């Protein structure tokens, strides 16, 4: 194969890798577009795997590192795969782009050989445990029980402890007792040593997914007691995800203080009372753009734009914008749509339909991007079962797993366990 021919595939693969990573950081991307992109990326990687040379210069940038490793992981030669896995784990220690490319290659090309090297690295290199847990959680793989054992969790640094506990929360095989120990003091009002914020968030999440009523009590008290407004948002997001009516007043307060976050929380909440606040937000230039995104969650509509207008001399809160040129979403179309809907106060909305697991699964099959994180968590809370899906895995793999979610629970569990063992 000529150098120019290989170089063409290398450049194309690098461009597609960068485009994929950019799309995954976009709010919403059409699923079919992502599938097409990933297919083309894998075609180029397959070609490049046939011209791997041990004398290839070491890469420096994230895209080049990913391609260097992915081409080797695509080979059937176990020794080549082993050496690439060792190199990837070494590059994870870099404080730069090579670590990012190595992470993505390890994540997207799991195999028994790669998994074995990752386990060894987890045991030997403590500083890499957080990123390795992240990779394994994205794959839906399972760590050996000893690595997430309660006694060992107590001895980990706070960040690793929180990440390990969050990993365990999203593992269907984790026992509720692992999480209760952390939030029980909130339930019983015992004065004990303060639990690190990230650990408490992960523990409450683990309890909520297992339908523990004490976790719901702990969430309510964490919201009441948290004095750090930024950290409090983690608990308020859980409150929004539950869709419970009692959380509406406090979510409405978030809209007033931080509309860029508050309207999104109302969209996740989805109750009729939240919809009405979003609709009102569309009518004010200060909040219209935040409410517009929330409206898409609620109705599935992309509203047309109209010129922003203001009246000189108006004493409303929006007068400071009177000379600003721009466009705002057309709230009238939203109002017309809403006027035709049933305003049942007990109804929860998603994409213009009653909020159901089936609707969630349909969106997960049709859209990807940052919205996936909320969709996965909404699905997990509704079914009281961790989804065990990552937003950064190949999307054809994701679609197969979503299809498995629609299968009977016993069938799904068997398939997931088989995949874990082969990871």
N, C-alpha and C positions, 0 to 999 in steps of 0.2 A: 504494500500500500504506500503510495507516495506521501511525502511529508505534507504537501499542499492539501491533499485529500483529507488526511488526518487532521490537519489544522482547521479545515472547513468544519468538520464535525466538532472539533474542540470549541471553536468560537460559537457555533450554534448552540451547543450544550450549555456553555457558560451564559449566553444570553437568556436561554430558557430557564436556567436555574435562577438567575437574578429576577426574571419576570415572575416566576412562581413565588419566590419569597416576598416580592412586593405585593402580589395579589393576596397572599395569606395575611398581610397586614392591612388589607382593605376591608371595609365594613362588610360588603356583600359582593360576591362574584357568582356568576352563573356556573352551575356545576358542570355542564357540558363543555364550556370553554376551558375549565380547569382540567377536565379529563383529556381533552384534545392536546392541551399543552403538555401534560405529563406523559402522554403516549409519545409525542415527538421527542421529548427529553430522553425517554428510555430507548428509543430507536438509536439516537446518537450515542448514548452510553454503551449500547450493545456493540455498535461498530467499533468504538474506541477500546472496548474490552479485548478485541482481537489483535490489537497492536500495542499491548502493554509491554514495556521494555524496562528491565531492572535498572537501566542506566538513565531513565527519565529524570530530569532535574526535579528537585523537591519544589512543590508549589509554595506560593506566598499568600495569594489572595483567597478569599472564602470560596469563590466559584471554582477556581483551579484546584483547590484542595478537595472539594467535593467530587469533582470529576476524576481526579487522580485516584481517590479511594473507591469511588463507585465503580469505576472500570475494573478494578481489581476484585471488588466484592462480587462482580457479575461473572467472574470466572468460576469454573468448576474445580480448579486446582486448589485443594485444601491448604496447601502450603502457601500459595500466593495470598489466599484469603486470610490466613493466620498472620502473615507478615503485615498485611495491610491493616488488620485489626490492631496489632501491636503498635503500628505507627500512628493510627488514629487516636488510640488512647494516650499515646505520648504527646501528640499535638493538642489534645484537649487541655493540656497544662499550659499551653501558650496563652499569653494575654493579648490576643489579637485575632485577625480574621481566620487564621488556620483552625483555631478552636471551633469557630462557627461552622466551617465547612466539614470538619471532622464529625461534629455533632450530627449534622444533617445526614451524612453518609451512614453513620452507625444507626441512625433512626430509620432510614428508608431501606436499608439492606440487611435485615436481620437474618441470621442463620445460626445453627448450633455452634459453629466455630466462633463466630463473632460474639454470641451470647456467652460462651465459655470464657473468652478473653475479658469481656465486660465484668463478669462476676469476679474474676481474679483481680482485676483492677479495683473493683469496689472494695474488696477485702484489703488490698495492699496500699491503696492511695486514698486516704481519708478526704483530701481536698476535692477529689473528683466525685465523691458520692452524690452530691446534689444533682449534677448534670447527668450522671448515669441513672439516677432514679427518674429524672425527667424523661430521658430517652425510653426507659422501660415502661413508664406509665403511658407514653404516647403510643407505644406498640401494644398496650394491653397485656404485656407479659407479667410474670409473677416472680417476685424476689423470693429466695429461700426464707422460710418462716423465721429463722434465727435472726435475719437482718431487720425484721420489723417487730421483733419480740418486745414486749412491754419493758422488761428490765433493761434492754439495750437502749431503748428510746430515751430513758431517763438520763443516760450518760452522754448523749449527743449534744453538740452545740445547738443553740436555739434554732438557727436557720435550717440545719439538717433535720432536727427533730420535727419541725413544722412540715417540711417537705415529705419526710418519711410518713408522718401521720396522715397527710393529705393523700399520699399514694395509697396507704392502707384504707382510707375512707372510700376510695374508688375501687377497691378490690372486694368482690362479692363474698369472699371467704373470710373477711375480717370480722371478728367478734365485737359485739357492742361494748363489752367491758373495756376494750382498749381505749375507747373514746370517753366513756362516762367518768373515768378517773380524773379527767382534766376539767370537765364542766360541772361535776357534782357540787363543788364548793359554791357555785352560783345558785344552784337549786336549793341547797341546805342553808345558805347564808353563813357558812363557816368562814372564819378569818384564817386563811392559810396563805402560804407563799403565793405571790402573784404569778399566774401562768402567762408566759410570753404570748403576745398578741397573735402571731401567726399560728402557734400551736393551738390556741383556743379556737381560732377560726376553723382550723382543720378538724378539730375534735367535734365541734358543734355540727359541722357539715356531715361528719361520719354518723352522728346520732340522728340527724334529720333524715338521712337516706335510709336509716333502719327504723324509721317511724317511732323513735323513742320520745315519749311525751316530755321527759325531763329535758331533752335537747331543745324542745320548743320553749320550755320555761327558761332555760339557760339563754336562749337567743333573746328573749324579751328583756331579761335582766342585763345582758351584755349591752344591749342598745341603751338601756337606762343609765348604766354605770360608766360607759366609755366616755371619757372627757376629751379625748383626741378626736377632733371632727373628721380627720382623714381616715383614721383607723375605724371609726364608727361606720363609715360607708361600707366596709366589708360585711358588717352585720345587717345593715339596712338592705344591701343587695339580697341577702338570704331572705329577708322579710318580703321583699318584692317578689322573689321567685316563688314563694309559697302561695301567693295570690289571696291571702287571708284578708277579709274585710277589716279586721281590727288594726291592721297596719296602715290603712289608707291615710289617717290624719298625720302620722309622722312622716310619711312619704311626701305628702303635700307640703310639709314644711321644708323638705329638701328642695323642692321646686322653687320655693321662694328665695332660698339662700344660694343655691347652686343649680340653676336651671339646666346647665349642660349635663348634669348627672341626674337630677330629679326627674326630668321628663323620660329619660330612659328607664328609670326605676318604675315609673307609672306604666310604661309600656309593658314591662315584664309583669307587673301586677295584673294588668289587663281587665280589672273589674270595671263595670259601667261607670262608677264614680270617678275612676282614674281617666277613662276615656273622655269624660266631660271636661276635666281639667286640661287635658291635652288639646281638645278642640278649642278651648278658650285661649290657650297659649298660641295657637296658630294666628290669632287675630292681633297679636301685639308684636311689632317689629323686633323688640328686644329679645323675645323668646321664640319667634316664629321658626327659625331654622332648627332649634333644638326640638321643638314640638313636631316639626315636619318628619324627622327621622322616627320619632315615637309613633306618629300617625301611620307610617308604613308598617310598623310592627302590628298595630291594632287592626288596620283595614286592608293591608296589602296594596294600597294605592300610592302611586307616585304623583303628587299633586303638580299641576302646571304652575308656572311662575307668573307673577304680575309685578309691574314697577312699584317700588316702595314710594308711598306718598304720605306726606304729613301736612298738617295745616299750621301755617305760621300763626303764632299767638296761642296755640293750644297749650293748656297747662298740664297735660297728661304726662305720665312718666316717660313717654317716648319723645318728648319735644327735643331732647338733645340730638335726636337723629334727623331733625327736619331738613338739614341740608345734605344728608348723606344720600348718595346715589346708589341704587341697587335694586334687587328683586327679592320678593318674599313669596312663599307659597300661597296659592289661592285658597283661602279658608272657606270661601263660599261653596266650593265643590265638596269639601269635607262636610260642611253643614248640611248640604243637600243629601248626601249619602247617609249621614247619621239620622236625619229626620225620617228616613224610610226603615230604620232598624227597630227591633224590639228593645226597649230600654229597661229590660228586666234587671233589677239591682243585684240579683244573685248570679248574673251571667258574666262569664269571663271571655274576653275576646282575643283572637289571634288571627291575623291575616284575613280579616273580614268574616271569620267563622267562629262558632263556639270553640273554646279552647279544649282540644282533645289530644290524646297521644297520637292518633292517626294524622292529625294536622301537623303536629311537630315532626313526625317521621317524613311526611311529604316535603316539608320545607328542607329538612336535612338532606333529602335526596335531590332537591332542585337547586339549592344555594349552598355556598361555602364562604369562607372568609371569617372575619372576627365574630360575626353573629353566631358561629358554630359553638363558641364557648358557652353562651347563654342558652342556646337550644339544647346542648348536651345536658346542662344542669337542670333545665326545666323538665326534660324527659326523665332524668334520674329521680327528681323529686315527685313527679306525678306517679311514676311506677314503683317508687321506693326501691329502686334497683340501680346500682351504678352502671353507667353506660359502657365504660371501659373502651372508649373511643378517643383517639387523639386528633387534634385539628391539623397536625403537620404530617400525618401518614399519607401514603398514596390514596387517592380518592376512589379508585376502583375497589381497593380493600375496604375503605369506609362504607361504600355502597353495599358490599356483601355483608358487612356486619350489621348495617341498618336493616337489611332484609332478614337477618337472623333475629333481630329484635322483634319482628312481627311473628316469628315462629313461637310455638308453645314454650314456656319457660324451661322445661326440662330439656327440650331439644337444644335450645340456645346455649344452655350451660355446658352441655357436652361439647358442642362445637368450640366454644370459647376456651375450654380447658385443653382441647386438642391443640389449638393455636398457641397457647401459652407454652405447652411442652415443646413445641417445635421452634419457638422463638430463639 
